[in-house]
Amino acid sequence: MKLLIVDDSSIMRRAIQKYLDENRIEVVGTAGNGLEAIEVFKKTDPDLVTMDITMPEMDGLTCLQELLKIKPGTKIMVITALTDNATGLRALKLGARNFLGKPFTPEKLNEAFLKLIEGPKR
Amino acid sequence: MTDKELQVFLEGTVNYFHEVSGTPAAMGVPYIKETQDEVSLDLTGAIGISGNKKGVIYITCPSLMVKELVGIILGDGNPDSGSLCDMTGEIANTIAGNARQVFGANFMISVPIIIEGKPIHLKVAAPTFVIPITWRSHKSFLVVGIES
């Protein structure tokens, strides 16, 4: 599965890439803001996206909606420092499939990716 | 700002360092910053607050501390200056963002502003609280100035 990583912090983009031990996932692009993410998304056609919220140019929740207009089946996981319940709920209502708070450990990230790929357990 | 509100930032900072490195930060006794006090180390990450609260939060750190954090996260023992600035902004962003668990979704945070290697004179709402932080022998400060 192809992954696009969107975060305005280059440290976070590299951390997500480094921590990822799911061998079904190939990172096909990264972006530092929502506008850049739309461009990279169109070029790389990913199946999965990790999306920060607080970013310059275009925030993550606006970008998430734009990406889902382009490809509605995209599985988007919001990874953000905004860990309040209302923000999590809003992201899910807008179409995010999962929500992970910062800071995170490699274990939490990989658990979240598994949930993103496989969907909620019934 | 109430003691309970200040506690949110203390706990957020302890949690940040513990989650990222496995070593919690030790928090010193907070004090109120006098106007003439300069609380500024090598790298400073500042976040503007708007919405239901107004003010500024910043963390100011020695570069060796930030370098050690980058080393833990990325395994990069020799990060460049851009990475150190980025890391400093991310610490500030995470501590401020996590505070929404208590202050709610109308506690709006800006993208980080990074100040490198010079004294800072940010206009911060009085009273401004300075919280000393010790993590793995590195001393840094969290400065919180939010209007009541």
Chai-1 contact restraints between the chains, C-beta under 6 A:
chainA,res_idxA,chainB,res_idxB,connection_type,confidence,min_distance_angstrom,max_distance_angstrom,comment,restraint_id
A,S9,B,D86,contact,1.0,0.0,6.0,A-B,restraint_1
A,S9,B,E90,contact,1.0,0.0,6.0,A-B,restraint_2
A,S10,B,D86,contact,1.0,0.0,6.0,A-B,restraint_3
A,I11,B,D86,contact,1.0,0.0,6.0,A-B,restraint_4
A,I11,B,M87,contact,1.0,0.0,6.0,A-B,restraint_5
A,I11,B,E90,contact,1.0,0.0,6.0,A-B,restraint_6
A,R14,B,L74,contact,1.0,0.0,6.0,A-B,restraint_7
A,A15,B,I73,contact,1.0,0.0,6.0,A-B,restraint_8
A,T54,B,V111,contact,1.0,0.0,6.0,A-B,restraint_9
A,P56,B,V111,contact,1.0,0.0,6.0,A-B,restraint_10
A,A81,B,N93,contact,1.0,0.0,6.0,A-B,restraint_11
A,A81,B,T94,contact,1.0,0.0,6.0,A-B,restraint_12
A,A81,B,G97,contact,1.0,0.0,6.0,A-B,restraint_13
A,A81,B,N98,contact,1.0,0.0,6.0,A-B,restraint_14
A,L82,B,G97,contact,1.0,0.0,6.0,A-B,restraint_15
A,L82,B,R100,contact,1.0,0.0,6.0,A-B,restraint_16
A,T83,B,N98,contact,1.0,0.0,6.0,A-B,restraint_17
A,T83,B,Q101,contact,1.0,0.0,6.0,A-B,restraint_18
A,D84,B,R100,contact,1.0,0.0,6.0,A-B,restraint_19
A,D84,B,Q101,contact,1.0,0.0,6.0,A-B,restraint_20
A,D84,B,A105,contact,1.0,0.0,6.0,A-B,restraint_21
A,A86,B,A105,contact,1.0,0.0,6.0,A-B,restraint_22
A,T87,B,A105,contact,1.0,0.0,6.0,A-B,restraint_23
A,K102,B,T94,contact,1.0,0.0,6.0,A-B,restraint_24
A,P103,B,Y16,contact,1.0,0.0,6.0,A-B,restraint_25
A,P103,B,E19,contact,1.0,0.0,6.0,A-B,restraint_26
A,P103,B,V20,contact,1.0,0.0,6.0,A-B,restraint_27
A,P103,B,T94,contact,1.0,0.0,6.0,A-B,restraint_28
